[in-house]
Amino acid sequence: MIAEVQQVVANYTHALDELNVPELEAVLTEDTTWTFTMPGQGVLGPVAGRAEVLDFIREGHTAQTGKVRHHLGNVVVTTTDATTAVVRAYLVQTRNTGESIQMISTGVYTFGLVRSDGAWRISELTMTLDNAL
């Protein structure tokens, strides 16, 4: 079960970085919520619902420069029962502009996942950044 949950989180980060909308749709619940805490900006969100989250992601991709990657480490999975899990992971965000590679942020992700119809999906995501982008 833990490997399955970790795979969903990994699929999410790859899909996010590549703006792979079908894969994002596959790993997010219809009623997913996202909340972000950013130093100097406070709490942003929650962004509620898969359609709204996908619009938020598209806007973010349009605004970014270079290739941004989300690197997750120290991934810890806690399962409360056969249908719910929580994943905490450290985040390092990098940007490659073709001229330079930068570390743009660090932080902590917390994912709430549910299992339905035989698959794990992200129902809640919170991200707390250690520094502003």
C-alpha positions, 0 to 999 in steps of 0.5 A: 500500500505504501508503494502505491501511495508514493507512486501517486505522489511521484506521478503528481510531481511529474505531471505537474512539471510537464503540465500533463493534464490527463495524468493530473486528472487521474491522480486528483479527486473531483473535490480536491483542495489545495492550500499554500502558505507563502512567507510574506503572502500568508495563506493562499487558497484553498483552491477547491475542485479539480477543475479549479486546481487545473486552471491554477496549474495552467496559470502557474505554467504560463507565468513561469520562466524556464523549466521548473521541477518539484523534487520531493525527499524524505517522503513519509507515508502514514495510512490510517486505514485501507482507504486513507493515507497522509504523505509528508515530503520535503520540497526543493523547487528548481528552475533551469532557464537554459543559462542557469539552474537555480534553487527557487524554493524549499518547503513541505508538502502534505498530501491527503489521499483516498482510495476509491474505485481501486485507485489512490487519489490526492484529495487534499494538498497543502504546501508550506514554503520556507521562502518566497518564490 
